[in-house]
């Protein structure tokens, strides 16, 4: 699922940037020769039309997954759910919904399909709140170490600007995505911000599949991605979570062929897939 902060970009092959990432992934292994891209609804809010807040994009992702399994006949264990940036958030939310509701009635009273066999997260947006900045003293990072909450500030050479990085006032994408639910949802909802540091968030990753997480050491989302990594390793085991961090990688560096880390991370993902 494509990125774009929930407010722009597209799954269409003509869309800039994103198609390269997923075409590259399809070329990694003969065991995963097909790509299904979900054109999920994008969110917007004032001063534009207020439309498609959460959970619209999640419902579109779920519809796509059900189509793959119930209509096209794919076995869930053979599906790799992948997403970059905001698409990584949706990939997590979709997998969570399938894990938490497996076997319950879905469309036409048919049971919902099982979760996917693999989960691939590329620079995932995992905290739409400001809990990973050091401006909100009501939050307590792990161990009380406030130095953990710094990448939104210190990684200022990233392509993600201050607004999207969670520095300062609430971002337009966050406001558009939570819509009428309000920013409190971004702090405490496990589907929206599974890496939120708010003490009221209760989140578990039990039942999640093998997961590969890509992060850039120079991206603003680094701290929230590390929080996600630690929580997933805690719940499903270190052997089920592969974490790849490119030291000088910016956000979504895998999408830039000129970046020196692009080829290496693709090779690492290919190796991960071959070890299934």
Secondary structure as GFF3:
##gff-version 3
##sequence-region A 1 276
A	DSSP	alpha_helix	18	26	.	.	.	ID=ss1
A	DSSP	alpha_helix	56	66	.	.	.	ID=ss2
A	DSSP	pi_helix	67	71	.	.	.	ID=ss3
A	DSSP	three_ten_helix	76	78	.	.	.	ID=ss4
A	DSSP	beta_strand	80	84	.	.	.	ID=ss5
A	DSSP	alpha_helix	86	101	.	.	.	ID=ss6
A	DSSP	three_ten_helix	107	109	.	.	.	ID=ss7
A	DSSP	beta_strand	118	122	.	.	.	ID=ss8
A	DSSP	three_ten_helix	142	144	.	.	.	ID=ss9
A	DSSP	three_ten_helix	146	148	.	.	.	ID=ss10
A	DSSP	alpha_helix	151	154	.	.	.	ID=ss11
A	DSSP	alpha_helix	172	178	.	.	.	ID=ss12
A	DSSP	three_ten_helix	179	181	.	.	.	ID=ss13
A	DSSP	alpha_helix	184	188	.	.	.	ID=ss14
A	DSSP	beta_strand	210	216	.	.	.	ID=ss15
A	DSSP	alpha_helix	222	236	.	.	.	ID=ss16
A	DSSP	three_ten_helix	238	240	.	.	.	ID=ss17
A	DSSP	beta_strand	241	246	.	.	.	ID=ss18
A	DSSP	three_ten_helix	253	255	.	.	.	ID=ss19
A	DSSP	alpha_helix	262	274	.	.	.	ID=ss20
###
